Structure formats: structure tokens, C-alpha cells
Amino acid sequence: MQTSFLLQQKDIPSEWYNILADFHEPLPPPLHPGTQQPITPDDMHVIFPENLVEQEMSKERTIEIPQPVREIYALWRPTPLMRAVRLEQALDTPAHIYYKYEGVSPAGSHKPNSAIAQAFYNREAGVKRLATETGAGQWGSSLALACKLFGLECTVYMVRVSFEHKPYRKLLMQTWGATVHSSPSEQTEFGRKIRAKDPNCPGSLGLAISEAIEDTVKTPHTKYSLGSVLNFVCLHQTVIGQECIRQMEMAGESPDIIIGCVGGGSNFAGLAFPFLQEKIKGGKNYRFIAVEPTACASLTRGELKYDFGDTAQTTPLLMMHTLGSGFIPPKIHAGGLRYHGMAPTVSHAYKLGLIEAVACLQTQVFERAILFARSEGIVPAPEAAHAINTVVDEALKAREEGRKKTILFNLSGNGFLDLTAYDAYLSGKLQDVDED
Ligand SMILES: *Cc1c(COP(=O)(O)O)cnc(C)c1O
């Protein structure tokens, strides 16, 4: 039986797909945090280069992928589509389970798909240095690599708990030439203020974003870079779904259900939006499920409203599902996906009833991550294991109903640098957060 569906270098998509062209109801615009009026491109140029601001606001259905970006994509793209037959057997399910594997990138996740594009556009705009934040280091390492390949400097504000307890991605960033600061840091006024108040502050993503933005605004030739949430980040990730549509055709199947985990929403958007285009245009009736942790459930427990992307409340206001910009996920949550908000495009698709969302508990997520590793070999990133959790739920439902279903999910990364979270699970130290 054929279980892997591989494309060739020439099949790397030549365009990104922009879902803003196809929503029946327009996305509410970002607002200026001071005036509360729709933000102008000029406001955004303070932190982003013009070419990316243009992309953020574009309603063009397709945007050409620059050749230098495609050439770097070719280091790991097209990524494989695999059928998880051993997982199907382990679950004794009539469902067919497929996964798109983004863990083959140098950084081990889907994030370089946007990091490479962002570094390219910043270099085109004459920017010399990028500042960003990172939680456990997936985004920071992806941007470090991208900056090195395009000759930019890279400074990363890394959430302190990760900086101290998860040294390997910090070392990856340094290996790829980035400067890494533990956040809150002494580099920024905001960081110094927080440290003066609370010397033991563990940091958070929202806080690190505030530091990276302050650094950007105060340092010449510097722009800011964000690894999820924004329209252009979701846009860059659509190479995943476009490749996948062709690979599902090679497999001779059409997915009934399409599943992805959601932190800020970019890997889910990347897989789902090209398929969602077919659903919006009519004809295809796919179900889409976004999976989030109960401990940080912005879609299922948050509110749809204008909110800030950061703790210092300096970013533009985005219309998104959010738990509030001051939200800090509980310490014992080990499964990633810790951002308080959700991409406006994903929030909008949810509001329009085009996609569904579920929240799940981390002990079951790890139990099924291990089932996946023991049947398919690949150790999934804890984030991606949230998608696996819902895949297993749906496969078990198919077994109960005695119906064949075709399930497709995004295996957004591998878990090699998250083995301490596996350690916590395997040694029985992992607990669930906030059950009801
Ligand atoms: C960062 C990350 C995520 C969550 O981010 P999204 O923007 O929601 O995709 C999911 N999986 C992996 C492997 C990640 O590194």
C-alpha cells in the first residue's frame, strides 16, 4: 500500500493564497491603539516594512512567491504527506488518517515558511536588523535561520522561563547567529520596569513582544517580526495546504475532516485556507477543526473583540478571539500554544461558521502523542499533538459509527526539543489545568 505522497521541487507553490479575497463579509480593520481609528499603512511602517504592510492589507487572491524564497523553501519543501496506517490499525478504525509533515524543516516546524519570507521582504526594503520575541524558541530559531540566510542581524527576546529551562533552542538561535536576551531584560525600558517591580518575573509572550517592539522603535534600521497571528503570516503558510491538495489527489482521496492545532493560528490557517477556498466557492463540504489547549482556549473560551497583541498595549488593536492581553497561561501547562489571542482571519472564519473549534486537556494530548510516536515513529511537537488528540477522537467516532472517514491533519513539527515535556508526562508529573 502506498503510504507516502511526495512532490518534487518544481511543485513548490508559486503563489500564496489570500483568504481575504474570498470572505463574504470583510474582516474588521486593525485600529490604532491611540485614536481607535482604522490604522493607516504609515502607522504600521514604524514596525514593519512597506512591502509586508501592503501584504497585510492586500485583498488580492494570490500573491507571487519571490524566487529567492522558493529557492530556500527547496531546502525542505515540498514536505511529505503520509498516511498513518499503523495508527489506523492501533485504533482499529475504518477511518483513513493522513498527515502533512512540517517537522522536516531545519527548525523542525512550519515556522520557517513565514520566517524566510519575512527576512526576504525586510532585506528588499533595506532593513538591516530584525527584533522579535519567542516563547519556547520555535519562532526565534526559525527567524535566526532566515536572517542568516538573507544577511540580516537578528535579536530575540526569549521568555525567561524558557531561556532558563529550555537551553537547546537558545543554542540553535545562537548557532544560526542570533543575539538572545532573557525577557524581561535590561535592554528595554519596559523590561527594566518589570524587573524592578518583580525580579522573579517568569516572563510571558505578551511581555516579550512589548520588549521587541520597543527595541524596534528605538533602534535604527530595525524592524519587528511576528511568527503568527498576522494576515501575512497566515498567507505565507498557505504553501502547506496548496501542496496538500495535490498530494491528496495523488492519494486518490478527499478529506472529510481537516484538523490543525492553534496557538496564534498560522499552521492551521496554512493547511486549512486553501481547502476552505474550495468550500467557500461551493462544491466541497469539508469540516475544519481547530484544536486548542483548555489552559489557553482563546476560540472556545475567549471573546471576539478588539484587543492588543502585547502586554504593554502598544500594538495595533486586532479584532480577534482573545483571553485578554494580560493573560498568562498556568505554569504547569507544558503543551505550548500559549498565546492569548487568535489570528483575525481564523477568528473571522470561526465567527462565520466556516470552521469549528475544540479545547483539550494536556494529559490526554501526551497520551496520544505517545500512541502516535509508537505507531508512526515520529515524535510529535506537543502543539501538534493537540491535533492528534482530535484526530484520534474522530477516528474512534468513525469506528463506533462503522463508517469510513478521511481525516487530514497538520503535523506542524517534531518534538525532539520538547522531550522535557514528555519526561514530565512519562514520570507522572503532568497535571491537567482548569477542568470543568
Ligand atoms: C509555534 C507552533 C505552533 C503554534 O503556532 P500557530 O501559529 O498556531 O501555528 C504549532 N505547532 C508548532 C510545531 C509550533 O512550533
The ligand as an ORCA input file, in Angstrom:
! r2SCAN-3c Opt
* xyz 0 1
  C       4.536     27.666     17.071
  C       3.977     26.349     16.804
  C       2.589     26.125     16.759
  C       1.576     27.195     17.087
  O       1.575     28.325     16.288
  P       0.482     28.607     15.181
  O       0.754     29.962     14.714
  O      -0.865     28.418     15.799
  O       0.721     27.589     14.123
  C       2.135     24.859     16.448
  N       2.984     23.856     16.204
  C       4.319     24.013     16.245
  C       5.197     22.845     15.985
  C       4.861     25.269     16.550
  O       6.187     25.419     16.599
*
